[in-house]
């Protein structure tokens, strides 16, 4: 038997990075009467209180590349102060096409910023957001729980949970990943393109220090990214002068599924040698190889970003190739833009005291603004990553010459470089 219905302003499906950040971004928004938005988070995994100070980084922690714009937004919601000393700044990026003349180099100084982006443990970001959410009395967790049914009404959206609890709100936000239950229940179609590639992801140590430089190395089988990571405490004590000491990097190695089977079956020593042969000795020899994971790569894009009283956020709306490190950053901009839209609607309602009607944060007009703005940004990023995948996957001589000429032009034409770099920086 269903429990009594609980009323909220916003229901968020999914309490992962996108969902928890969405809740935090909305948590200080005030309605016309001065009260805060009431927010429900539905999360399948058990919600736990966290203490960031007790987190001990380990060698194999998975990482995320944050754009400059993403770090700025995390500052805005007061999360970045918990992360700044744990992130590794990307000050320079080297882009090259193995076996060919094309090269390009980017430096943060060119764009008057301290860093082009940052690399940080994914778990740290999640724990920092949860730590900031911990004292938000207007945010309620329904966890572990899941959505069983959604009933869209003209003035509300009603959600039935597996536990029997019923929730209602003006707005439902689908932050529940690539297999979004909300998207499926709304019968929103998706476009799916299998790249027939996988990403082998592992943390490695290198003979030479990275000095905050990231590498994007294109090969005939796919790109290899090496992202700089901070040394762990035990490594710092071992390599006091890191001039010729060890560096730590996050590897994203794109290849075919068959190649991945062969690579992941190798011993650590054999894996290191294969990586040195594919990547080169830009950072010297590979001295340590961590646990590797393999992820299939595909483009998934919802054919619409919104439904009646519902918006798709992050991976529920789009998953993209990691070639330019834009996946999480694109989803973060979904969060930031929708939060800003809702803030403006609430602010306008507070300034117009003559308006006695209830402000509707799930209105068609608001959701259409979200769809129009986010679709444009998403298409630009998807076109960029798709073009890079196609261009650098071919060994046809005209394309090889064209892309290497393009890399040289990119390195020397400031207008072109500024446009593309600003986009990858999140602006």
C-alpha positions in Angstrom: 0.0 0.0 0.0 1.3 3.4 -1.0 2.4 5.8 1.8 1.1 9.4 1.9 2.2 11.7 -0.9 5.1 14.0 -0.1 5.2 17.3 -1.8 8.4 19.0 -3.1 9.3 21.7 -5.5 11.8 19.6 -7.4 12.4 15.9 -7.6 15.9 14.7 -8.8 16.2 11.2 -10.1 19.8 10.1 -9.4 22.1 11.1 -6.7 25.5 10.7 -8.5 27.7 13.6 -9.5 25.1 15.3 -11.8 22.2 14.7 -9.4 24.0 15.8 -6.2 25.5 18.9 -7.9 22.0 19.8 -9.3 20.6 19.6 -5.8 23.4 21.7 -4.4 23.0 24.3 -7.2 19.3 24.7 -6.4 19.5 24.4 -2.6 20.0 28.1 -1.9 17.3 29.3 -4.3 14.5 31.2 -2.6 10.9 31.4 -3.5 8.8 34.6 -3.4 7.8 34.0 0.2 11.5 33.7 1.2 11.5 30.0 1.8 14.0 27.7 0.1 13.1 25.3 -2.7 12.3 21.8 -1.3 14.3 19.1 -3.1 14.0 15.3 -3.2 16.8 13.1 -4.4 16.0 9.5 -5.4 19.1 7.3 -5.4 19.4 3.6 -5.9 22.5 3.3 -3.8 22.4 3.9 -0.1 23.1 7.5 0.8 26.0 7.9 3.3 27.3 10.9 5.2 30.9 11.7 4.2 33.9 13.4 5.7 36.4 14.5 3.1 39.2 14.8 5.6 39.1 11.1 6.1 39.5 10.3 2.4 42.8 8.6 1.6 43.7 8.8 -2.1 44.8 5.5 -3.6 46.8 4.9 -6.7 44.0 3.5 -8.8 41.3 6.1 -8.0 39.4 7.0 -11.2 39.8 10.7 -12.3 38.0 13.4 -14.2 39.3 16.2 -16.3 37.6 19.4 -15.3 37.6 22.3 -17.7 38.5 25.8 -16.5 34.9 26.8 -16.7 33.8 23.8 -14.6 36.3 24.7 -11.9 34.9 28.2 -11.9 31.4 26.9 -11.4 32.5 24.6 -8.5 33.9 27.8 -6.9 30.5 29.5 -7.4 28.8 26.7 -5.4 31.6 26.7 -2.8 32.8 23.2 -3.6 36.2 24.1 -5.1 37.8 25.2 -1.8 37.4 21.5 -0.7 39.2 20.3 -3.9 41.7 22.9 -4.9 44.7 21.5 -3.1 43.9 18.0 -4.3 43.6 18.8 -8.0 46.4 18.8 -10.6 46.4 21.8 -12.8 46.9 21.3 -16.6 49.1 24.2 -17.6 50.2 22.9 -21.0 48.8 20.5 -23.6 50.8 18.8 -26.3 48.8 17.4 -29.3 50.6 15.2 -31.9 49.9 12.7 -34.6 52.2 9.7 -34.2 54.5 9.2 -37.2 53.5 12.6 -38.9 54.7 16.2 -38.7 51.5 17.7 -37.2 51.9 19.1 -33.7 50.2 21.7 -31.6 50.9 23.1 -28.2 48.6 25.0 -25.8 49.7 26.9 -22.8 47.6 28.5 -20.1 49.7 31.7 -20.4 48.3 32.2 -23.9 44.8 32.5 -22.5 45.7 34.5 -19.3 44.5 31.7 -16.9 46.4 29.8 -14.2 45.4 26.5 -15.8 43.6 25.2 -18.9 41.8 22.7 -16.7 42.4 20.3 -13.8 42.5 16.6 -13.1 41.1 15.2 -9.9 39.9 12.0 -8.4 36.2 11.5 -9.2 35.5 10.2 -5.7 36.8 13.5 -4.2 34.4 15.6 -6.3 31.4 13.4 -5.3 32.4 13.5 -1.6 32.9 17.3 -1.6 29.5 17.9 -3.1 27.9 15.5 -0.6 29.7 17.3 2.3 28.3 20.6 1.2 24.8 19.0 0.9 24.9 17.5 4.4 23.7 20.6 6.2 20.9 21.5 3.6 17.7 20.8 5.5 15.6 21.5 2.4 17.1 18.5 0.6 15.6 15.1 1.4 17.2 11.8 0.3 15.1 8.7 -0.7 17.8 6.1 -0.7 18.2 3.3 -1.4 15.1 3.6 -3.6 14.1 3.9 -7.3 11.4 5.2 -9.5 8.7 2.7 -10.4 6.2 4.9 -12.2 5.8 8.5 -13.3 2.4 10.2 -13.8 2.6 13.5 -15.6 -0.2 15.9 -14.7 -1.0 19.4 -16.0 0.2 21.1 -12.8 2.5 18.5 -11.3 4.6 15.4 -11.9 3.8 12.5 -9.6 6.4 9.8 -8.9 5.8 6.4 -7.3 8.9 4.8 -5.7 9.7 1.1 -5.3 9.4 1.5 -1.6 5.8 2.5 -2.0 6.5 6.2 -1.2 4.7 8.7 -3.5 6.2 12.1 -4.3 4.9 15.1 -6.2 6.6 18.2 -7.5 6.5 20.9 -10.2 9.6 19.7 -11.8 11.4 16.3 -12.3 15.1 16.4 -13.3 16.5 13.2 -14.8 20.1 12.9 -13.6 20.0 9.1 -13.8 22.6 8.3 -16.4 22.8 6.8 -19.8 20.1 4.2 -19.0 17.8 6.9 -17.6 14.5 5.5 -16.2 12.9 8.9 -16.6 13.9 9.2 -20.2 12.5 5.7 -21.0 9.2 6.3 -19.2 8.8 9.5 -21.2 9.5 7.5 -24.3 12.1 9.9 -25.5 14.0 8.4 -28.4 17.8 8.5 -28.6 20.4 8.6 -31.4 23.0 5.9 -30.8 26.3 5.6 -32.7 28.7 2.9 -31.7 32.3 4.0 -32.3 33.4 0.3 -32.3 36.1 1.4 -29.9 36.8 1.1 -26.2 38.8 3.2 -23.7 41.3 1.4 -21.6 41.7 3.6 -18.5 44.5 3.2 -15.9 46.8 5.3 -13.7 50.5 4.9 -14.5 53.8 6.2 -13.2 56.4 7.6 -15.6 60.1 8.0 -15.4 60.0 11.7 -15.9 57.9 14.3 -14.2 55.0 15.7 -16.2 55.3 19.3 -15.0 51.6 19.8 -15.3 51.5 18.9 -19.0 48.8 16.8 -20.6 49.4 14.8 -23.8 46.9 13.9 -26.6 48.7 11.5 -28.9 46.8 10.3 -32.0 47.7 6.9 -33.3 46.3 4.7 -36.1 44.2 2.8 -33.6 42.9 5.8 -31.6 44.0 8.6 -29.4 46.1 8.2 -26.3 45.6 10.8 -23.5 48.0 11.1 -20.6 46.6 13.5 -18.0 48.8 14.8 -15.2 48.0 13.7 -11.6 49.5 14.8 -8.3 51.9 12.4 -6.6 50.5 10.6 -3.6 52.0 11.3 -0.2 54.2 8.2 -0.2 55.5 9.1 -3.7 56.3 12.6 -2.6 58.5 11.4 0.2 60.2 8.9 -2.1 60.9 11.4 -4.9 61.7 14.6 -3.0 63.2 16.3 -6.0 60.8 15.5 -8.8 63.2 16.9 -11.5 64.0 13.5 -12.8 61.8 11.5 -10.4 58.5 9.8 -11.0 55.4 11.4 -12.4 51.8 10.0 -12.1 49.3 10.2 -14.9 45.9 9.1 -15.9 45.9 7.1 -19.1 42.9 7.0 -21.5 43.9 4.7 -24.3 41.4 4.3 -27.2 41.5 1.1 -29.3 39.3 -1.6 -30.8 37.7 -4.2 -28.5 39.9 -7.0 -29.8 43.1 -4.9 -29.1 41.8 -4.1 -25.6 41.4 -7.9 -24.9 45.0 -8.4 -25.9 46.4 -5.4 -24.0 44.5 -6.1 -20.7 45.7 -9.7 -20.8 49.4 -8.5 -20.7 51.5 -8.5 -17.6 52.2 -5.0 -16.1 55.7 -5.1 -17.7 54.3 -6.0 -21.1 51.6 -3.4 -20.8 54.2 -0.7 -19.9 56.3 -1.7 -23.0 53.2 -1.6 -25.3 52.3 1.8 -24.0 55.8 3.1 -24.5 55.7 1.9 -28.1 52.4 3.5 -28.8 52.8 6.7 -26.8 56.5 7.3 -27.1 59.0 8.3 -24.5 57.8 11.8 -24.0 57.6 11.1 -20.2 60.3 8.4 -20.2 59.6 4.8 -19.4 56.4 3.6 -17.7 57.6 2.6 -14.3 54.3 1.4 -12.7 50.9 0.3 -14.1 47.7 0.4 -12.0 44.5 -1.5 -12.4 42.9 -1.1 -15.9 39.2 -0.8 -16.7 37.7 -1.0 -20.2 34.7 1.1 -21.3 32.9 0.8 -24.6 32.6 4.1 -26.5 29.4 5.3 -28.1 27.6 8.5 -28.8 24.2 8.7 -27.2 22.0 11.7 -27.7 18.4 12.2 -26.6 16.3 13.6 -29.5 14.7 16.0 -27.0 16.1 17.5 -23.8 12.8 18.1 -22.1 9.3 16.6 -21.6 6.3 17.8 -19.8 7.6 19.1 -16.4 10.9 17.2 -16.9 14.4 18.0 -18.1 17.3 15.6 -18.9 20.7 16.4 -17.3 24.1 15.0 -18.1 24.4 11.4 -19.3 20.7 11.0 -19.4 20.8 13.5 -22.3 24.2 12.8 -23.8 27.2 10.6 -23.6 30.2 11.4 -25.9 33.6 10.2 -26.9 36.3 11.1 -24.4 38.7 12.4 -27.1 38.5 16.0 -25.9 37.6 15.2 -22.2 34.3 17.0 -22.5 31.7 14.5 -21.1 31.4 15.6 -17.5 32.0 19.2 -18.3 29.1 19.2 -20.8 26.8 17.8 -18.1 28.0 20.3 -15.6 26.9 23.1 -17.9 23.5 21.5 -18.1 23.3 21.8 -14.3 24.6 25.4 -14.3 22.3 26.7 -17.0 19.1 25.2 -15.5 20.0 26.4 -12.1 20.5 29.9 -13.5 17.1 29.7 -15.4 15.3 28.7 -12.2 17.0 31.4 -10.2 15.9 34.1 -12.7 12.3 32.9 -12.6 12.2 32.9 -8.8 13.9 36.4 -8.7 11.4 37.8 -11.2 8.5 36.5 -9.1 9.9 38.1 -5.9 10.3 41.5 -7.6 6.8 41.5 -8.9 4.8 41.7 -5.7 1.6 42.3 -7.7 1.8 38.7 -9.0 -0.2 36.7 -6.6 0.0 33.5 -8.6 2.2 30.6 -7.8 5.5 30.6 -9.6 5.9 27.6 -11.9 9.5 26.4 -12.2 8.3 23.5 -14.4 6.6 25.6 -17.0 6.8 25.0 -20.7 8.5 28.4 -21.3 11.3 27.7 -18.9 11.9 24.2 -20.2 11.9 25.4 -23.8 14.6 28.0 -22.9 16.7 25.2 -21.4 16.2 23.0 -24.5 17.2 25.7 -27.0 20.3 26.8 -25.1 21.6 23.4 -24.2 20.9 21.8 -27.5 23.2 24.4 -29.2 26.1 23.8 -26.8 25.7 20.0 -27.0 25.7 20.0 -30.8 28.8 22.1 -31.0 30.7 19.8 -28.6 29.4 16.6 -30.2 30.3 17.9 -33.7 33.8 18.7 -32.4 34.4 15.3 -30.8 32.8 13.4 -33.7 35.0 15.3 -36.2 38.2 14.5 -34.3 37.3 10.8 -34.0 36.6 10.6 -37.8 39.6 12.7 -38.9 42.2 10.9 -36.8 40.8 7.4 -37.3 41.7 7.4 -41.0 45.0 6.6 -42.7 43.9 7.8 -46.1 46.8 10.0 -47.4 44.6 13.1 -48.1 43.2 13.0 -44.6 46.6 12.5 -43.0 48.0 15.5 -44.8 44.9 17.6 -44.1 44.8 16.9 -40.4 48.6 17.5 -39.9 48.3 20.7 -41.9 45.4 21.6 -39.7 47.4 21.0 -36.5 50.1 23.3 -37.8 47.5 25.9 -38.7 45.8 25.5 -35.4 49.1 26.2 -33.7 49.8 29.3 -35.6 46.4 30.9 -36.3 45.4 32.6 -33.0 41.7 33.2 -34.0 41.1 29.5 -34.7 43.0 28.4 -31.6 41.1 30.9 -29.4 37.7 29.7 -30.6 38.4 26.0 -30.1 40.3 26.3 -26.8 37.6 28.6 -25.3 35.0 25.9 -26.1 37.0 23.1 -24.6 37.7 25.4 -21.5 33.9 25.5 -21.1 33.1 29.0 -22.4 
